[in-house]
Amino acid sequence: MIGKDCLPVSCTIRQQPRRSPGFLLAEAIPAMVASLVMFGAICSLFIAVESGVLGSDLRRRARQTIEASLLRMLSDLRSAGCNPWGISAVQGFVADPYGGEKGASVYVAFDRRGNAVRSFPDGDIHDPDEQVVYTWESDTQVLRRNSQPMALDVVRNQDSRRLFEVTRRGVNVLLCITMTVRPQGPSSEVSLSTKVWLRNPHPP
């Protein structure tokens, strides 16, 4: 019960201004910087992985190209001078048959078939694939077999070795083949070498 001498008391409540939802600029900038740094790191990692995979794939293809080329050349070179009928016209192996750059071409001849496929030798070297010339063109970086491209991106060997290096020992010939393929830049470069004895080369 309120007495007559008591006056009503008025109370005023001040409400605090409501804060708008979201971040302040000072709070957002560090978060944005951290996000950009993380995004840049992820991009760098992705680029590095992609470059590594691409480089590995290029080197794998270069190695396959060299191995396929060496296998074909070895097949022909091992038959050099094959002459079961003893014809005098077979000159099994000639290094640099057309002159030019030393160690860039070889000529191989053999009598290992007749005119028909899988036929026996017939005493001449005029049947298909009985005379083969391997030539490396330094300007186009192409290795050719009888003028047909066999390998691309074949570059000069870094250790100054020639593509074909011949060592004669009596009537035999030791041929060392060193082949370097560079599909795209030095990081993709692959070099392989092999040696083969030519036992019937009929040296000039």
C-alpha positions as CSV (number, residue, x, y, z in Angstrom):
1,M,0.0,0.0,0.0
2,I,1.4,3.3,-1.0
3,G,1.1,6.2,1.3
4,K,-0.1,9.6,0.3
5,D,3.3,11.1,0.9
6,C,5.1,8.7,-1.4
7,L,5.7,9.7,-4.9
8,P,6.0,7.2,-7.8
9,V,9.6,6.6,-8.9
10,S,10.2,6.4,-12.6
11,C,13.0,4.1,-13.8
12,T,14.6,4.5,-17.2
13,I,16.4,1.4,-18.7
14,R,18.9,2.2,-21.4
15,Q,19.3,-0.6,-23.9
16,Q,22.7,-1.3,-25.4
17,P,22.9,-0.9,-29.2
18,R,22.7,-4.3,-30.9
19,R,25.8,-5.4,-32.7
20,S,25.3,-6.3,-36.3
21,P,26.1,-10.0,-37.2
22,G,29.4,-10.7,-39.1
23,F,33.1,-9.9,-38.7
24,L,34.8,-6.6,-38.3
25,L,37.3,-5.7,-40.9
26,A,40.1,-6.1,-38.4
27,E,39.0,-9.7,-37.8
28,A,38.4,-10.5,-41.4
29,I,41.8,-9.4,-42.8
30,P,43.9,-11.9,-40.8
31,A,41.5,-14.7,-41.8
32,M,41.7,-13.7,-45.5
33,V,45.5,-13.6,-45.4
34,A,45.7,-17.0,-43.8
35,S,43.3,-18.4,-46.4
36,L,45.4,-17.0,-49.2
37,V,48.6,-18.4,-47.8
38,M,47.0,-21.8,-47.5
39,F,45.6,-21.6,-51.0
40,G,49.0,-20.6,-52.4
41,A,50.6,-23.6,-50.6
42,I,48.0,-26.0,-52.0
43,C,48.5,-24.6,-55.6
44,S,52.3,-24.9,-55.3
45,L,52.0,-28.5,-54.1
46,F,49.6,-29.3,-57.0
47,I,51.9,-27.7,-59.6
48,A,54.9,-29.5,-58.2
49,V,53.1,-32.9,-58.3
50,E,51.8,-32.3,-61.8
51,S,55.3,-31.3,-63.0
52,G,56.8,-34.4,-61.5
53,V,54.2,-36.7,-63.0
54,L,54.6,-35.0,-66.4
55,G,58.4,-35.2,-66.3
56,S,58.3,-38.9,-65.2
57,D,55.9,-39.7,-68.1
58,L,58.1,-37.9,-70.6
59,R,61.2,-39.8,-69.4
60,R,59.3,-43.1,-69.5
61,R,58.3,-42.4,-73.1
62,A,61.8,-41.3,-74.1
63,R,63.2,-44.5,-72.6
64,Q,60.7,-46.6,-74.5
65,T,61.6,-44.9,-77.7
66,I,65.3,-45.6,-77.2
67,E,64.8,-49.2,-76.2
68,A,62.5,-49.9,-79.2
69,S,65.1,-48.2,-81.6
70,L,68.0,-50.1,-80.1
71,L,66.2,-53.4,-80.4
72,R,65.5,-52.8,-84.0
73,M,69.0,-51.7,-84.8
74,L,70.6,-54.7,-82.9
75,S,68.4,-57.1,-84.9
76,D,69.8,-55.6,-88.2
77,L,73.3,-55.3,-87.0
78,R,73.6,-58.9,-85.8
79,S,72.7,-60.0,-89.3
80,A,75.3,-57.7,-90.9
81,G,77.3,-59.7,-93.5
82,C,74.9,-62.7,-93.4
83,N,76.0,-64.4,-96.6
84,P,75.1,-68.1,-96.6
85,W,75.6,-68.4,-100.4
86,G,79.1,-66.8,-100.3
87,I,78.3,-64.0,-102.8
88,S,81.0,-61.5,-103.2
89,A,78.7,-58.5,-103.4
90,V,77.8,-58.5,-99.7
91,Q,79.6,-55.7,-97.8
92,G,78.0,-56.2,-94.5
93,F,78.8,-53.0,-92.7
94,V,80.0,-49.5,-93.7
95,A,80.4,-46.6,-91.3
96,D,79.4,-43.2,-92.6
97,P,78.4,-44.5,-96.0
98,Y,77.6,-41.1,-97.4
99,G,80.2,-39.0,-95.6
100,G,78.8,-36.1,-93.6
101,E,79.1,-35.9,-89.9
102,K,81.2,-38.7,-88.5
103,G,79.4,-41.3,-86.4
104,A,75.9,-40.2,-87.6
105,S,75.1,-43.0,-90.1
106,V,75.8,-46.7,-90.8
107,Y,75.0,-49.0,-93.6
108,V,74.1,-52.7,-93.1
109,A,73.6,-55.4,-95.7
110,F,72.7,-59.1,-95.4
111,D,71.2,-62.0,-97.4
112,R,68.7,-63.4,-94.9
113,R,65.5,-63.9,-97.1
114,G,64.2,-64.4,-100.6
115,N,61.6,-62.3,-102.4
116,A,58.8,-63.9,-100.4
117,V,58.2,-63.3,-96.7
118,R,59.8,-66.0,-94.5
119,S,61.6,-67.5,-97.5
120,F,65.2,-68.8,-97.4
121,P,68.2,-66.6,-98.5
122,D,68.4,-66.5,-102.3
123,G,72.0,-65.4,-102.9
124,D,71.4,-61.6,-103.3
125,I,70.9,-58.6,-101.2
126,H,68.2,-57.0,-103.4
127,D,65.1,-58.2,-101.5
128,P,63.1,-56.0,-99.2
129,D,64.9,-54.9,-96.0
130,E,68.3,-56.5,-97.0
131,Q,70.1,-53.2,-97.2
132,V,69.5,-50.8,-94.3
133,V,70.9,-47.3,-93.7
134,Y,70.5,-45.7,-90.3
135,T,71.0,-41.9,-90.4
136,W,70.7,-39.3,-87.6
137,E,69.8,-35.8,-88.8
138,S,71.2,-33.3,-86.2
139,D,69.2,-30.4,-87.6
140,T,65.8,-32.1,-87.4
141,Q,66.8,-34.4,-84.5
142,V,65.3,-37.4,-86.3
143,L,66.8,-40.9,-86.5
144,R,65.8,-42.6,-89.8
145,R,65.8,-46.1,-91.0
146,N,66.0,-46.2,-94.8
147,S,64.7,-42.6,-94.9
148,Q,61.7,-43.5,-92.7
149,P,61.5,-41.8,-89.2
150,M,62.3,-44.2,-86.4
151,A,62.8,-41.9,-83.4
152,L,62.2,-38.2,-82.8
153,D,63.8,-35.7,-80.5
154,V,67.2,-37.5,-80.7
155,V,69.8,-35.0,-79.6
156,R,73.6,-34.9,-79.4
157,N,75.1,-36.9,-76.6
158,Q,76.3,-34.7,-73.7
159,D,79.5,-36.7,-73.2
160,S,80.8,-36.0,-76.7
161,R,80.2,-39.6,-77.7
162,R,78.9,-40.1,-81.3
163,L,75.7,-42.0,-82.0
164,F,77.7,-44.7,-83.7
165,E,81.3,-45.4,-82.6
166,V,83.2,-48.1,-84.4
167,T,86.2,-50.1,-83.1
168,R,87.8,-52.6,-85.5
169,R,89.5,-55.7,-84.1
170,G,90.9,-57.8,-86.9
171,V,88.0,-58.8,-89.2
172,N,85.4,-58.1,-86.5
173,V,83.8,-54.8,-85.7
174,L,82.6,-53.6,-82.3
175,L,79.9,-51.0,-82.7
176,C,78.9,-48.9,-79.7
177,I,75.5,-47.1,-80.0
178,T,74.8,-44.2,-77.6
179,M,71.4,-42.6,-78.1
180,T,69.9,-39.6,-76.2
181,V,66.3,-38.5,-76.5
182,R,65.0,-35.2,-75.0
183,P,61.3,-34.8,-75.6
184,Q,60.9,-31.5,-73.6
185,G,63.8,-29.8,-71.9
186,P,66.9,-31.2,-70.1
187,S,64.8,-32.6,-67.2
188,S,63.1,-35.1,-69.7
189,E,66.4,-36.3,-71.2
190,V,67.2,-40.0,-71.2
191,S,70.4,-41.6,-72.6
192,L,71.1,-45.3,-73.1
193,S,73.9,-47.2,-74.8
194,T,74.7,-50.7,-76.0
195,K,77.4,-52.6,-77.9
196,V,77.2,-55.2,-80.5
197,W,79.8,-57.4,-82.2
198,L,79.6,-57.6,-86.0
199,R,81.3,-60.9,-86.9
200,N,80.9,-60.8,-90.6
201,P,81.2,-57.1,-91.5
202,H,83.5,-57.6,-94.6
203,P,85.4,-54.3,-93.7
204,P,86.2,-52.1,-96.7
